[in-house]
């Protein structure tokens, strides 16, 4: 979440008048995140999140994202289902941006997660995959392995300003040659709707470490469940600086496996998927850093922290190692 596009109280009131949610009381920008503009909205009927979709979010895919979260919400999963306008639509427009008003979920994301938080998050990722298994719509992973060569190419124009950035891109060209040669084909492993961005700041919890909400589905897509697990292990199993925490990795993986047992083939693929997701998030963070606009409220995240994960996963030969401390 972040604030890229300002919204006045008058603009907010005009947009919210299309819903049966009462009168606007308070509008507050949310500065966390890297993709879309978000506001906390308080009305006379409750709390909501107003999201304005920026260039990074594909507008044509908004119906998929809205339908997916509505599907999860209606089945009892703690997802931020969209509010529905009197017209029956879930997507409108504010300040020249496509927008949606979504359910505000309680809790806070854990700033200093421990194994209790990791286990709870692992359980709810597995539940996400189970609850969404009958979601009929599909969406290609726009940040999947097919996109990584293009991400490298997009980083190259400004990477020449940094010797370190050039070194990372050179390493990734070789890494991609390997990954593409062994990446599972479609249908080889169980797949379905995945979150694809299941980071700590997208999982809300109460004071006891119980999940109260899973937010930010704007990378959701159809892909291997084990890939989503690998992304999440990279998100939850390392320090902010990129050092591995085997006890966190194991707590997350074990809890996921207890809720949705993995096949041997899925476990075997985990080191490969973990390497791939380390490449994916290093590249997007590197691109954001190289192309950062100082006027933006949001700060770019450190690509080095994700790059360090790659060496850890390169040393893992057996996926069951992730389940051990």
C-alpha positions as CSV (number, residue, x, y, z in Angstrom):
1,X,0.0,0.0,0.0
2,X,1.1,3.6,-0.7
3,X,0.0,7.0,-1.7
4,X,0.8,8.0,-5.3
5,X,-2.3,9.9,-6.3
6,X,-3.9,12.5,-3.9
7,X,-7.6,12.4,-3.3
8,X,-9.5,15.3,-1.8
9,X,-12.4,15.0,0.6
10,X,-14.8,16.2,-2.1
11,X,-13.6,13.6,-4.6
12,X,-13.8,10.9,-1.9
13,X,-17.4,11.9,-1.0
14,X,-18.4,11.9,-4.6
15,X,-17.1,8.4,-5.2
16,X,-18.5,7.0,-1.9
17,X,-21.9,8.3,-2.7
18,X,-22.3,5.4,-5.2
19,X,-22.4,3.0,-2.3
20,X,-24.9,2.5,0.6
21,X,-22.2,2.9,3.3
22,X,-23.3,6.1,5.0
23,X,-21.5,9.4,5.2
24,X,-17.7,9.9,5.1
25,X,-16.2,10.7,8.5
26,X,-12.5,10.4,8.0
27,X,-10.0,9.8,5.1
28,X,-6.4,8.8,5.8
29,X,-3.6,7.9,3.4
30,X,-1.7,4.6,4.0
31,X,2.0,4.9,3.2
32,X,3.1,1.3,3.2
33,X,3.7,-0.8,0.1
34,X,4.9,-0.2,-3.4
35,X,2.1,-0.6,-6.0
36,X,-1.2,1.2,-5.5
37,X,-2.6,4.3,-3.7
38,X,-4.6,3.4,-0.6
39,X,-6.7,5.2,2.0
40,X,-8.4,4.2,5.2
41,X,-12.0,5.3,5.0
42,X,-14.3,5.7,8.0
43,X,-18.0,6.2,7.4
44,X,-21.0,6.2,9.6
45,X,-21.4,2.5,8.9
46,X,-17.8,1.3,9.4
47,X,-14.3,1.1,8.1
48,X,-13.2,0.4,4.5
49,X,-10.0,0.7,2.4
50,X,-10.2,2.8,-0.8
51,X,-7.7,1.6,-3.4
52,X,-6.7,3.6,-6.5
53,X,-5.0,1.3,-9.0
54,X,-1.7,2.7,-10.4
55,X,0.2,1.7,-13.5
56,X,1.8,-1.4,-11.9
57,X,-1.7,-3.0,-11.6
58,X,-3.1,-4.3,-14.9
59,X,-6.5,-2.6,-15.3
60,X,-7.9,-5.4,-17.5
61,X,-7.3,-7.9,-14.6
62,X,-9.2,-5.9,-12.0
63,X,-12.4,-8.0,-12.4
64,X,-10.3,-11.1,-11.7
65,X,-8.9,-9.6,-8.5
66,X,-12.3,-8.4,-7.3
67,X,-14.1,-11.7,-8.1
68,X,-11.3,-13.7,-6.4
69,X,-11.4,-11.8,-3.2
70,X,-15.2,-11.8,-3.2
71,X,-15.1,-15.6,-3.7
72,X,-12.8,-16.0,-0.7
73,X,-14.8,-13.6,1.5
74,X,-18.1,-15.3,0.7
75,X,-16.6,-18.7,1.7
76,X,-15.4,-17.4,5.0
77,X,-11.8,-16.8,4.3
78,X,-10.5,-13.5,5.8
79,X,-10.0,-11.7,2.5
80,X,-11.0,-8.1,1.8
81,X,-14.0,-8.6,-0.4
82,X,-15.0,-5.6,-2.4
83,X,-18.0,-3.4,-1.6
84,X,-20.7,-3.4,-4.3
85,X,-22.1,-0.2,-5.7
86,X,-25.8,0.3,-6.1
87,X,-25.1,-0.2,-9.9
88,X,-23.9,-3.7,-9.1
89,X,-20.3,-2.8,-10.0
90,X,-17.2,-3.3,-7.8
91,X,-14.9,-1.0,-9.8
92,X,-15.2,2.7,-10.2
93,X,-13.0,5.7,-10.8
94,X,-11.4,8.4,-8.5
95,X,-9.0,11.1,-9.6
96,X,-8.5,9.6,-13.0
97,X,-7.7,6.1,-11.5
98,X,-9.7,3.0,-11.5
99,X,-10.7,2.4,-7.9
100,X,-12.4,-0.1,-5.5
101,X,-13.8,0.1,-2.0
102,X,-12.9,-3.0,0.0
103,X,-13.6,-4.5,3.3
104,X,-11.4,-3.3,6.1
105,X,-10.0,-6.2,8.1
106,X,-9.0,-6.1,11.8
107,X,-5.5,-6.7,13.1
108,X,-2.0,-5.6,12.3
109,X,0.8,-7.3,10.3
110,X,3.6,-8.6,12.7
111,X,6.5,-6.2,12.8
112,X,8.8,-8.7,14.6
113,X,7.4,-12.1,13.6
114,X,8.4,-15.3,15.4
115,X,7.7,-19.0,14.8
116,X,4.2,-18.6,16.2
117,X,3.4,-16.0,13.5
118,X,5.1,-18.0,10.8
119,X,3.1,-21.2,11.7
120,X,-0.2,-19.2,11.7
121,X,0.7,-17.7,8.3
122,X,1.6,-21.0,6.9
123,X,-1.7,-22.5,7.9
124,X,-3.6,-19.7,6.3
125,X,-1.7,-19.9,3.0
126,X,-2.7,-23.6,2.8
127,X,-6.3,-22.6,3.7
128,X,-6.2,-20.0,0.9
129,X,-5.2,-22.7,-1.6
130,X,-7.9,-25.0,-0.4
131,X,-10.7,-22.4,-0.2
132,X,-9.8,-21.0,-3.7
133,X,-9.5,-24.4,-5.3
134,X,-13.0,-24.1,-6.9
135,X,-12.5,-20.5,-8.1
136,X,-13.1,-21.1,-11.8
137,X,-11.4,-18.0,-13.3
138,X,-7.8,-18.1,-14.4
139,X,-5.1,-15.5,-14.8
140,X,-1.5,-16.0,-16.1
141,X,1.2,-15.1,-13.7
142,X,2.4,-11.8,-15.1
143,X,5.5,-11.9,-12.8
144,X,6.2,-15.6,-13.5
145,X,9.4,-17.1,-15.1
146,X,8.4,-15.9,-18.6
147,X,8.6,-12.3,-17.4
148,X,12.0,-12.4,-15.8
149,X,14.1,-11.9,-18.9
150,X,11.9,-8.8,-19.7
151,X,12.5,-7.5,-16.1
152,X,16.3,-7.9,-16.7
153,X,16.0,-5.9,-19.9
154,X,14.0,-3.2,-18.2
155,X,16.7,-2.9,-15.5
156,X,19.6,-2.7,-18.0
157,X,19.2,1.0,-19.2
158,X,20.0,2.4,-15.7
159,X,22.0,-0.5,-14.3
160,X,25.1,0.9,-15.9
161,X,25.2,3.5,-13.2
162,X,26.0,0.8,-10.7
163,X,28.7,-1.9,-10.8
164,X,26.7,-4.0,-8.3
165,X,23.5,-3.8,-10.4
166,X,25.4,-5.0,-13.4
167,X,26.9,-7.9,-11.5
168,X,23.4,-9.0,-10.2
169,X,22.0,-8.9,-13.7
170,X,24.9,-10.9,-15.1
171,X,24.4,-13.6,-12.5
172,X,20.6,-13.7,-13.2
173,X,21.2,-14.3,-16.9
174,X,23.0,-17.5,-16.0
175,X,20.5,-18.4,-13.3
176,X,17.6,-18.0,-15.7
177,X,19.3,-20.4,-18.2
178,X,19.3,-23.0,-15.5
179,X,15.8,-22.3,-14.2
180,X,14.2,-22.4,-17.6
181,X,15.8,-25.8,-18.3
182,X,14.2,-27.4,-15.2
183,X,11.1,-25.4,-14.5
184,X,8.0,-27.7,-14.3
185,X,5.6,-27.7,-17.2
186,X,2.0,-26.6,-16.7
187,X,0.0,-29.5,-15.2
188,X,3.1,-31.2,-13.7
189,X,2.2,-30.1,-10.1
190,X,-1.1,-29.1,-8.4
191,X,-2.0,-25.5,-9.3
192,X,-4.8,-23.0,-8.9
193,X,-5.4,-19.5,-7.7
194,X,-2.4,-18.3,-5.6
195,X,-1.7,-15.1,-3.7
196,X,1.9,-14.6,-5.2
197,X,2.7,-11.8,-2.7
198,X,2.2,-13.4,0.7
199,X,4.6,-11.2,2.6
200,X,4.4,-10.3,6.3
201,X,2.8,-6.9,5.6
202,X,0.0,-8.6,3.7
203,X,-1.0,-10.9,6.6
204,X,-2.9,-9.3,9.5
205,X,-2.9,-10.9,13.0
206,X,-4.3,-10.3,16.5
207,X,-2.2,-9.9,19.6
208,X,-2.1,-13.7,20.0
209,X,-0.7,-14.3,16.5
210,X,-3.9,-15.5,15.0
211,X,-4.6,-14.5,11.4
212,X,-7.4,-12.0,11.1
213,X,-6.9,-11.0,7.4
214,X,-4.9,-11.6,4.2
215,X,-4.8,-8.5,2.0
216,X,-3.3,-7.2,-1.3
217,X,-4.3,-9.7,-4.0
218,X,-3.1,-7.6,-6.9
219,X,-0.5,-10.2,-8.0
220,X,-3.0,-13.1,-7.6
221,X,-2.9,-15.5,-10.5
222,X,-3.0,-19.2,-11.5
223,X,0.2,-21.0,-10.8
224,X,1.7,-23.9,-8.8
225,X,0.7,-23.9,-5.1
226,X,4.3,-25.0,-4.3
227,X,5.6,-21.8,-6.0
228,X,3.3,-19.7,-3.8
229,X,4.7,-21.6,-0.8
230,X,8.3,-20.9,-1.9
231,X,7.5,-17.2,-2.3
232,X,6.1,-17.2,1.2
233,X,9.1,-19.0,2.7
234,X,11.3,-16.3,1.2
235,X,9.0,-13.7,2.7
236,X,8.7,-15.1,6.2
237,X,11.9,-17.1,6.6
238,X,14.6,-14.5,6.4
239,X,15.7,-11.4,8.4
240,X,15.1,-7.9,6.8
241,X,18.7,-8.0,5.7
242,X,18.3,-11.4,4.0
243,X,19.8,-13.8,6.5
244,X,18.1,-17.2,6.7
245,X,16.1,-18.2,9.8
246,X,15.7,-22.0,9.5
247,X,13.3,-22.1,12.4
248,X,10.9,-19.7,10.7
249,X,11.1,-21.5,7.4
250,X,10.4,-24.8,9.2
251,X,7.5,-23.4,11.2
252,X,5.8,-22.0,8.1
253,X,6.4,-25.1,6.0
254,X,5.3,-27.6,8.6
255,X,2.1,-25.6,9.3
256,X,1.3,-25.4,5.6
257,X,1.9,-29.2,5.2
258,X,-0.3,-30.0,8.1
259,X,-3.2,-28.1,6.6
260,X,-2.6,-29.1,3.0
261,X,-0.3,-32.1,2.6
262,X,2.3,-31.6,-0.1
263,X,3.1,-34.3,-2.6
264,X,6.7,-35.5,-2.9
265,X,7.0,-33.8,-6.3
266,X,5.9,-30.5,-4.7
267,X,8.5,-30.8,-2.0
268,X,11.2,-31.7,-4.5
269,X,10.3,-28.5,-6.5
270,X,10.6,-26.2,-3.5
271,X,14.3,-25.3,-3.8
272,X,13.8,-24.5,-7.5
273,X,10.8,-22.4,-6.8
274,X,12.6,-20.6,-3.9
275,X,15.4,-19.8,-6.3
276,X,13.0,-18.5,-8.9
277,X,11.1,-16.3,-6.4
278,X,14.3,-14.9,-5.1
279,X,15.2,-13.8,-8.7
280,X,11.7,-12.4,-9.3
281,X,11.6,-10.2,-6.2
282,X,15.2,-9.1,-6.5
283,X,14.5,-7.9,-10.1
284,X,11.4,-6.0,-9.2
285,X,13.1,-4.3,-6.3
286,X,16.1,-3.5,-8.4
287,X,13.9,-2.0,-11.0
288,X,12.0,0.1,-8.4
289,X,15.3,1.3,-7.0
290,X,16.8,2.2,-10.3
291,X,13.7,4.1,-11.4
292,X,12.6,5.6,-8.1
293,X,11.0,9.0,-8.2
294,X,12.0,11.0,-5.1
295,X,8.6,12.7,-5.1
296,X,6.9,9.4,-4.2
297,X,5.9,8.9,-0.6
298,X,6.8,5.2,-0.7
299,X,10.5,4.2,-0.4
300,X,12.0,1.5,-2.6
301,X,12.9,-1.8,-0.9
302,X,16.5,-3.1,-0.8
303,X,17.1,-5.6,-3.6
304,X,20.2,-7.0,-1.9
305,X,18.1,-8.5,0.9
306,X,16.4,-10.7,-1.6
307,X,19.5,-11.4,-3.7
308,X,21.2,-12.9,-0.6
309,X,18.4,-15.5,-0.4
310,X,19.5,-17.0,-3.7
311,X,22.8,-18.4,-2.4
312,X,20.9,-20.1,0.5
313,X,18.5,-21.8,-1.8
314,X,21.2,-22.8,-4.2
315,X,22.7,-24.9,-1.4
316,X,19.5,-26.8,-0.7
317,X,19.3,-30.1,-2.6
318,X,16.4,-31.7,-0.8
319,X,13.1,-29.8,-0.3
320,X,12.5,-31.6,3.0
321,X,15.4,-29.6,4.4
322,X,13.0,-26.6,4.6
323,X,11.0,-28.6,7.2
324,X,14.0,-29.1,9.5
325,X,15.6,-26.7,11.9
